[in-house]
Amino acid sequence: MLIALCSAKGAPGVTTSGLALALSWPRPVVLAELDPAGGDVLPGYGRGEPFPGGLADLELAARRGGPARHLDSQLLRLDPEGRARLLPGLADPAGARHVDWNRLAAVLAAVEDGTVDVVADCGRLRAQHFPAAVVQRAAAVVLATGSTLRAVRAATQAIAELREREACPGMLCTLVIGPGEPYGEREISEALGVPSVGSLPRDPKSAAVLSDGAPAGRLFVQSALLRAARTVATRLVELAAAHESRLTPPPAASVLTSDTTVGGGRVR
């Protein structure tokens, strides 16, 4: 299942939020850094860990016709168990213009035949070279927004843009970052006219671990940020799966042959 996470103008902490969700995901997951402005996870959470591959190498493999087979070699573990993995983003934003987003979207939508989810950090909606093809393939598109008047207004325009150009056939929903500044989650959901998958609190100490590689204390996994992220991730998986099931046509009724038996018999 492919989940696209994007933001409107001025939305705070989208990459940090995506990382928090990936670390809290209830199933195996890949966090794909597709922001055309470049990747931030390795410089921050990864404390500058060098990695020569990632999205740029995957794009190179795509040109040679083998992106699906090449994907695993471009993933890094985000946790010791390897349930959450990272596809590092572009080191040089100039490379975004060369990415074939359509081909990449097809690869991500079919990761391990649907047994692994993909959370794609797509960056700001109106950015140049925005990965619109990924949004079009996603089971759910999550628009992250702050709760200020300025942020909600930008989110309203972004929702309208997605609807007008029919770029979002999947479930469209919102994630509120820092609720109560001054608007609450329910108010924002009603104003935007889309469901909310929840909210993530302002938690500067925990956010610094994810955004800047600050040391994670022993209570980090029980921080307000990660507790909220677990709730959001679980709800998002449930809503997206329900939306997908509604869109999937029921299987065609089988035609019973004369050899069909009922009550534990064999159907040929």
ABEGO torsion letter per residue (X at the ends): XBBBBBBBBGBBGAAAAAAAAAAABABBBBBBBABAAEBAAAABAAGGBBBABEAAAAAAAAAAGAAAAAAAAABBBABAAGABBBBBBBABAAAAAABBAAAAAAAAAABGGGABBBBBBAEBAABBGBBAAAAAABABBBBBBBABAAAAAAAAAAAAAAAAAGABABBBBBBBBGBGOABBAAAAAAAAGBBBAEBBBBBAAAAAAAAAGBBBBAAAAABAAAAAAAAAAAAAAAAAAAAAAAABBBBBBBBBBAABBBGGBBBX
